[in-house]
């Protein structure tokens, strides 16, 4: 049985072409690609790449200034935060939530709109494996080129499950029997009709938006289209902890709001979604509201 794409780059001794992440005594990271005959330079001295080529992962190298650096392969979360960017990346904390709550499984057929720099594409490809299908849409050619370079650099070449199309999803989506759709874009509500035709019954739509205005309009549009169950929306925050002896406390800094996530599941054709029994909050559909359910949230 052949190894999954990219697996050989994740294990064994360091080889020419491998990405290496160095950690200095202060915990700072430096990422570079191993090349025979080259040197890695810092303000604390240098060392030849050849010292790491053939060495096991987890080795320690010392510079000419006698500073020790721990050498490991970067994890995918490390890689996406240090790779070249065209657009902002989907942070690992959000990518992990998408993989879990959009239930991305090996062999899944997934459509993604808004590739950006290829961060989420890398997570999705690793989750679906070589037997899955990821069709990514990006409207900007320059972003698509950066994303393709980043994804291929991580996997060591083209991924057999990935297809990248430059253009708007609502104008180009031709995929059918899609298991999952991930929308990372300014106006996901514009794609709902096309997405509803592509998703299989029970399939999951997952949207990633930055503002409460986008979140509200997307949720109300999903309710209005009438072929999804009640959407669920949330955000995640990460706070590390400092642990040293009896000093156990949260760090002063955290990764706070980066975006909102929401999911909804495709209903079978011809099925009416059950009406919500929860009464809208007073003033939720006030005089200034002009979006879906402007009648007060009582009908569709």
ChimeraX attribute file (.defattr): number of C-alpha atoms within 10 A of each C-alpha:
attribute: neighborCount
match mode: 1-to-1
recipient: residues
	/A:1	3
	/A:2	5
	/A:3	8
	/A:4	13
	/A:5	18
	/A:6	17
	/A:7	12
	/A:8	11
	/A:9	17
	/A:10	16
	/A:11	11
	/A:12	11
	/A:13	15
	/A:14	25
	/A:15	19
	/A:16	14
	/A:17	15
	/A:18	20
	/A:19	21
	/A:20	23
	/A:21	21
	/A:22	21
	/A:23	17
	/A:24	14
	/A:25	10
	/A:26	6
	/A:27	10
	/A:28	10
	/A:29	17
	/A:30	16
	/A:31	18
	/A:32	15
	/A:33	14
	/A:34	21
	/A:35	18
	/A:36	14
	/A:37	9
	/A:38	12
	/A:39	14
	/A:40	15
	/A:41	12
	/A:42	13
	/A:43	7
	/A:44	12
	/A:45	13
	/A:46	17
	/A:47	18
	/A:48	19
	/A:49	18
	/A:50	17
	/A:51	16
	/A:52	22
	/A:53	18
	/A:54	12
	/A:55	15
	/A:56	15
	/A:57	18
	/A:58	14
	/A:59	15
	/A:60	17
	/A:61	18
	/A:62	16
	/A:63	17
	/A:64	13
	/A:65	12
	/A:66	12
	/A:67	15
	/A:68	16
	/A:69	21
	/A:70	18
	/A:71	23
	/A:72	18
	/A:73	20
	/A:74	20
	/A:75	12
	/A:76	15
	/A:77	16
	/A:78	14
	/A:79	19
	/A:80	24
	/A:81	15
	/A:82	13
	/A:83	20
	/A:84	15
	/A:85	17
	/A:86	16
	/A:87	16
	/A:88	12
	/A:89	18
	/A:90	23
	/A:91	16
	/A:92	17
	/A:93	15
	/A:94	19
	/A:95	19
	/A:96	16
	/A:97	14
	/A:98	22
	/A:99	16
	/A:100	11
	/A:101	13
	/A:102	22
	/A:103	15
	/A:104	20
	/A:105	18
	/A:106	16
	/A:107	17
	/A:108	20
	/A:109	22
	/A:110	27
	/A:111	25
	/A:112	22
	/A:113	26
	/A:114	26
	/A:115	30
	/A:116	27
	/A:117	28
	/A:118	30
	/A:119	25
	/A:120	26
	/A:121	26
	/A:122	24
	/A:123	21
	/A:124	26
	/A:125	26
	/A:126	20
	/A:127	17
	/A:128	20
	/A:129	20
	/A:130	18
	/A:131	13
	/A:132	19
	/A:133	22
	/A:134	26
	/A:135	19
	/A:136	25
	/A:137	24
	/A:138	23
	/A:139	16
	/A:140	16
	/A:141	12
	/A:142	14
	/A:143	19
	/A:144	25
	/A:145	17
	/A:146	19
	/A:147	27
	/A:148	22
	/A:149	16
	/A:150	23
	/A:151	24
	/A:152	15
	/A:153	16
	/A:154	20
	/A:155	19
	/A:156	16
	/A:157	14
	/A:158	16
	/A:159	21
	/A:160	14
	/A:161	19
	/A:162	20
	/A:163	14
	/A:164	18
	/A:165	18
	/A:166	17
	/A:167	18
	/A:168	15
	/A:169	23
	/A:170	16
	/A:171	9
	/A:172	12
	/A:173	20
	/A:174	11
	/A:175	15
	/A:176	13
	/A:177	13
	/A:178	22
	/A:179	24
	/A:180	26
	/A:181	25
	/A:182	24
	/A:183	26
	/A:184	21
	/A:185	19
	/A:186	13
	/A:187	15
	/A:188	26
	/A:189	20
	/A:190	14
	/A:191	17
	/A:192	19
	/A:193	13
	/A:194	16
	/A:195	26
	/A:196	24
	/A:197	18
	/A:198	21
	/A:199	24
	/A:200	19
	/A:201	18
	/A:202	15
	/A:203	23
	/A:204	26
	/A:205	24
	/A:206	23
	/A:207	27
	/A:208	26
	/A:209	20
	/A:210	15
	/A:211	13
	/A:212	11
	/A:213	9
	/A:214	17
	/A:215	23
	/A:216	13
	/A:217	16
	/A:218	22
	/A:219	21
	/A:220	19
	/A:221	18
	/A:222	23
	/A:223	22
	/A:224	15
	/A:225	14
	/A:226	18
	/A:227	23
	/A:228	25
	/A:229	19
	/A:230	18
	/A:231	16
	/A:232	12
	/A:233	16
	/A:234	10
	/A:235	15
	/A:236	14
	/A:237	12
	/A:238	11
	/A:239	12
	/A:240	12
	/A:241	13
	/A:242	12
	/A:243	11
	/A:244	8
	/A:245	6
	/A:246	6
	/A:247	8
	/A:248	10
	/A:249	11
	/A:250	12
	/A:251	11
	/A:252	9
	/A:253	10
	/A:254	12
	/A:255	12
	/A:256	11
	/A:257	12
	/A:258	17
	/A:259	20
	/A:260	18
	/A:261	22
	/A:262	21
	/A:263	23
	/A:264	22
	/A:265	22
	/A:266	23
	/A:267	20
	/A:268	14
	/A:269	11
	/A:270	8
	/A:271	10
	/A:272	12
	/A:273	15
	/A:274	10
	/A:275	12
	/A:276	11
	/A:277	7
	/A:278	6
	/A:279	8
	/A:280	12
	/A:281	8
	/A:282	8
	/A:283	10
	/A:284	12
	/A:285	17
	/A:286	11
	/A:287	9
	/A:288	9
	/A:289	13
	/A:290	10
	/A:291	13
	/A:292	21
	/A:293	16
	/A:294	17
	/A:295	13
	/A:296	15
	/A:297	16
	/A:298	12
	/A:299	12
	/A:300	13
